Amino acid sequence: MGVGIIGLGKYLPKKVVTNDDISHLVDTDRTWIIERTGIEQRHIATTETGTDMACRAAEEALGDIDRNSIGLVLVATVTPDDMVPVTSAQVKRRLGLEHAVAFDVNAACSGFMYGMWTAEAIIKNGMVPGAATMEVKRALVIGVERLSRITNWEERSSCILFGDGAGAAVLEYSPEEPGILSTYLKNYDDHKGVLTCGKGYKAIPFWEDKEAYQHLSLRGKAVFKFAVNSIEEVTLAALEKAGLSLNDIDWFVPHQANLRIMDAAARRLNQPLEKFQISINKSANVSSASIPMALYDLQKTGKIRKGDKVAVMGFGGGLCAAAAIIQW
């Protein structure tokens, strides 16, 4: 039996921030950013909440699909609007998905991959524990981020990288379709703190904690090395599980973190960059939303055909990485 993707959706905020706009904030310029990242612009949410963006992407992914058939809503995010209720619960309520169980996951930029893996497992298991006899045959998996909230806009090496947006996918069980052929996940201990983001809280009378700022912090060279190495490792492991080779793959859809990373990964895997979906130029790094957004972009090109095999690869803070092989 297979679990495949039957719907994709994407939403980007209305406000576009160009490299020239960034140059007014920090010491940089348009060419410098493009040469180092491949990014030309990013979208920043000024009026849209994370839930707004998640719902817009989800509505497109759902299309004409019967909303009563959705048994699971799973949202991957590191920037929720609220701690409680979680974003998935707010999406479920707003879209009227009455029969769905809802929860969030946080696996940084690999979040959508972890969410898809979880949804596939629940669908194949037949039911959600504690949900009586309700079978889950369709799941809505969303990646959504407002990284602008946690970006240090005074730090040149990081503020050029990030943007906001949402991507969504509807997964369905089908005994006739192969769908997801394999998934491989791996966590690596971040002993040196190469990619972190603290959490800010209001002080209470009993604390002796130091004041904390909720800003993303990354060590570029270390992140680059981890990203390229992990992409190779998880992709080859997922291929082995599927009984396939690199040359069997028609398209590669990596997390859109940096064009240099994708170029290095293509060379490491000995694959032409033309087989890699590149979306970072127009939307920057949108963490857990980047993979479903890139899948959406690939589908919109019209290049992908039924039966094509797609390798989807994520990596991010934690440190963590994941890859899945999907037959379209």
Sequence and secondary structure as in RCSB ss.txt:
>XXXX:A:sequence
MGVGIIGLGKYLPKKVVTNDDISHLVDTDRTWIIERTGIEQRHIATTETGTDMACRAAEEALGDIDRNSIGLVLV
ATVTPDDMVPVTSAQVKRRLGLEHAVAFDVNAACSGFMYGMWTAEAIIKNGMVPGAATMEVKRALVIGVERLSRI
TNWEERSSCILFGDGAGAAVLEYSPEEPGILSTYLKNYDDHKGVLTCGKGYKAIPFWEDKEAYQHLSLRGKAVFK
FAVNSIEEVTLAALEKAGLSLNDIDWFVPHQANLRIMDAAARRLNQPLEKFQISINKSANVSSASIPMALYDLQK
TGKIRKGDKVAVMGFGGGLCAAAAIIQW
>XXXX:A:secstr
 EEEEEEEEEE  SEEEEHHHHHTTSS  HHHHHHHH   EEEE SS  HHHHHHHHHHHHHTTS GGG  EEEE
E SS S SSS HHHHHHHHHT TT EEEEE  GGGHHHHHHHHHHHHHHHSB TTSTT B  EEEEEEEEEGGGT
  TT HHHHTTB EEEEEEEEEEESS  BEEEEEEEE   TT SEEE       TT         EEE HHHHHH
HHHHHHHHHHHHHHHHHT  GGG SEEEE  S HHHHHHHHHHTT  GGGB   HHHH B GGGHHHHHHHHHHH
HT   TT EEEEEEEETTTEEEEEEEE 
